[in-house]
Amino acid sequence: MFDSQAFRRALGNFATGITVITTVTPEGENVGLTANSFNSVSLDPPLILWSLDKRSNNLDAFNQASHFAVNILAADQMDLSNQFARPSDDKFEGVNFREGLGGAAVLADCAAVFECSVHQLVDAGDHIVLIGKVEQFEAEGRAPLCYHQGGYSIVMPYSRLTAESSQSKPSDGDSKTPGRLNTNLYYLMLQAMRSYQADYLPLQMSTGLQTSEARMLMILTEHQSLDAKQLVDAVAMPEQDVRLAVEVLERKGLISEANGIYSISVQGHEKSDALWHLASEEQERVFAKFSDDEIATFSKVLKGLIN
């Protein structure tokens, strides 16, 4: 006999993203549910799909809908996944969203959102496959929340292969930066920073925050509270980027504003501690091959250049 439970567990070895699919009933009631069956279908026309259990209480709503939105959850939106997965009289309570095409809710701060018109409904076993035509979309570049082997997971960078590193390593007397570039300190600093960021930035983004948001949170941890001008100066970012980051961090409950002063919350401290831990681990990994004296000299040079 075919073992359905074993089949389900085997399918769980395929890591997927997690989405909240939303639509609106003819009476104007918001409908939403958590799903990990999302996938792409076609680029021309732009089509995507997801599937809905025929036993779902939301089946009628999606059968009658003209549009739906696929909200791909970011790494720090696990609570939203749980909220829309559980039965509730109002799954949208406390959720920040705007009304999208056809009235379907577009959730804030997701990794990406696809607003779709219903293209086709396909009967497939105990599910209905809903194919949507993407009418508009947005992508914030946030690391996604993932699902693997029955549990939540996050995207992490793939470690550089030792074999590849050894093959690409120059032999004695050779250099990856030949000629005058090899002695240009500014060029070497840029290359070192790019190499460092290639590994570190994916780790940072796995927390669900963009670089500007993470930097602001880590700085507020050190200063506790800053006004708008001090914040712009401290993070060394354009004022517009700071303003957008502030809006996101406030929505997430990581910082708060009172009388023009921005302060970090308890939840913000916890997130910041995780960011500092990632930064410290990556620093230790990268600089493990250097002696304490070499690191101290390097730090002295950098501080001298900054000042």
N, C-alpha and C positions, 0 to 999 in steps of 0.2 A: 504494500500500500504506500501511496505517496505521503510523505511526512511534511505537512504544511508548516509546522513549527520549525523544523530543521531547515526547510526551504527559506523561511523568513530570516532565520539566523544567518544562513549563508549569504542572503542578499545584503545583510548588514555589514558584510566585509567591503562593500562598495561605499566609500565615503561620499557623502552628499552635503550640499549646503542645506540650510533651513530657511523656509519662507513662511510668511503670513500672507495668505491669499484673501483679498477683500472684494466685496461687491455690495450692492444695495438692493433691497427688495422693491417691488413696485409701490409699496406703501412708504418707502423712504427709510426703512430700517437698515442700519449698518450690519453687515455680516462679515465675519472673519474666522479663519481657521489656520492652524499650523500644518504645513505640508512639506515633505522633502522629496516629492516626486517631480519637481520642476526640471525641465530640460529644454534645450534649444532644438528647433526643427529645421528652420530655413532662414537664409539671409535675404532672399528675394523671391517672394515677399518676406518681410521679417515675421517669422512665426515662432512661437514657443508653445510648450504644453505642460500640463500637470494632470494628475488623476484624482478622482474623488470617489470614495466608497459609496456604493448605491444605498447603504444603510444609513448614511449621514443625514442628520437633521437639516443640513444646509443644502441638500440636493435640489429641492424645489427652487430655492433662491437662485442658484447658479444655472438651473435649467431655464429660468425666465430672464436672466440678466442679459443686458446688451454689452456690458463691459465688466472687466474685473482688473484688479491690480495685483501684481506679484511683488511683494516687499521682501527682498533678500536681506535677512537679518545680519547685523554686524556682530563681531565677536563678543561684545559686551551686552548683547540684547537677549540673553538667556531667559530673563524674567518674562519678556514679551512672548517668547516661544512657549513657555509654560502657561502663560495667561490665556493665549489663544488655543491651546491644546485642551484645556479643561472646560467642562460644561459650565456655563455661567449665564445669568440673566442679562448681563451687560459686559461683554468682553472688552469693550472700548473704554471702560471706566478708568480714568487717570492716564489714558494714552494720548500722546501728542500726535495729531494727524491733521491733514488738510483734505478737502474734497477734491478728488481727481476726476478724470474723464468718466462720464456716466454715473457720477456720484460715488465711485469706489474710493475708499479711504487710502491715502498715501501716508504711511507712517514716517515719522521724523528720524533722521540720523541713521538710516539703513545703509548697507553697503551699496545697494543699487535698487531701483524700482522700475518695473515695466508696466506701463498702463496699456491695456489691451482691449480691443473690441473682440467679441466672440466670433471666431472664424468657423469653427466646426465642433460638434459634439460626436464622439465616437463611442459606441457601446463596446466594452472590452471586459468580458468575464464579470467579476463582481464589482468592477469599477466603471466609471465613465471617464473617458479621456477628453479633457477640454483643451482645444487648440485655440490659442489667441493670436490675433494679429497685433503686433506692437505698434501703437499709434504715437507714443512718445515714451522716453525713458530718461533716467538720470542715474549717474554713478558717482559716488563720493570717494571711491578708492579705499574704503575702510576694509580691514580684514574681515572675512565672513565667519559667522558661526557655523560649525560643521557637525555632522552626525555620523558616528562610526561605531559599529558593533554595539548598538543599543544605548550609546551614551554621547554626550556632547564632547566636542573636540574643537581645536582651533588650528589654523594654518600656521605652520612653522617653516622657516627656510630650510632648504636642503643643504646639508653640509657639503663643502667642497671636497671632492674626492682626492685622497692622498696621492693616488696614482697620477691623476691629472696634474696635481701640484708639482710632483717630482718631475714629470715630463716637461712641464713648462718652465721649470727652474733653470736659469741660465747657468752654464758651466763656468768654472773659474776663469776670470778675466773677461767674461762677457757681461752684457747688461741689457735689461729690457728697455732702457731709455738711452740709446746710443748718442754720441756726440755731445754737444753743449747742453742738451736737455738733462743729461745725467749729472751735471754739476749745478743746474739751476734749482736753487732751494725752493723757490715759489712753486715751480712745476712739480717737484717731488712732494711738497706738502699737499697739493691738490690731488695727486695720485694716491697718496696715503689716505687722505680723507675719503675719497671715492671707494677705495678698497674696504675701509672700515665700515662705511655706511651700507655697502652692499650686503653685509651680514647683519648689521645692527638694526637697520630700519625695518626689515620684515618682522624682527622680534618685537620691536616697539609697536608696530601696527597691529600685531596679533592681540593687543590689549583692547582694540576697538577704537583707538584714538589716532587722529592724524598727527603729523609731526608738530604742527603749530599748537594743537591742543595739549599734547604731551609736554612740550617745552614750557607752556604757560603753567601747567599744573605743577611741574617739578620746581619751577621758580617760586611759585606761591608757597610751596612747602617751606622754602628757605626764608621767605620774607613774611609769611603769615598773612599780611594784608597790604594792598597797594591801591593807589587811585589809578584812574585811567591813563594819565600821562606816565606815571611811574611804571605801569605795566607795559606800555609800549616801549619805553626805554630799556626795561629789563630783559624783555624777550627778543629785542632787536629784530622786530618784524614790522611790515607795513601796518598802519593803523586799521585799514580795512580788514586785513587778515586777523588782527587781534580782536576786532569787534565780532567777526563771524565765529571765532573760536570761543569767545566769551558766551555767545548765545547758546552754543552747543553744550558747553560745560555747565551752564546754568540749568538747561533743560535736563541734563543728566543728574543734577543734584550734587555736582562735584565742587562747585563754587557758588557763592551768593554775593549779592550786592546790596549795600545799605549806605545811603547818603554819599554815593559816588565812590565808596571804598569796596574793593573786591577782596573777599576772604575765602579760604579753602574750608570745605566741610569735613566732617569725620569720614564720610565715604570718599571724599576727594583725597584725604590723607592716605587711606588704604590703597587707592589706585596709584597715587604717587609713590608710595613705598614699593609697590610692585614694579613700577617703572625704574626706580633707582636700583632695585635688585637686579633687573635685567641689564642695566647699564654697567653695574659693577661686575657682574659675571662675564659680560662680553669684554670688558677692559682687562680682567684677569686672564682671560683666554688669549687675547691678542698679545699682551705684554709678558706672558709667561717665559718667553725665550730671552728676555733681557734681564740684566742684573738690577739690583736696587739702585746702584750708583748710576747706571745708564738711564733708568727711569727718572731719577731725581734730576739729572742733567737735562733730560728732555723736557721735563716739567718746567725747569728754570728758564730754558730757552723760550718755550711757549709763552710763559707769563711775561717774559721780557719783551716779546714781540707784541703782545696784547697791550701792555702799558706803554 
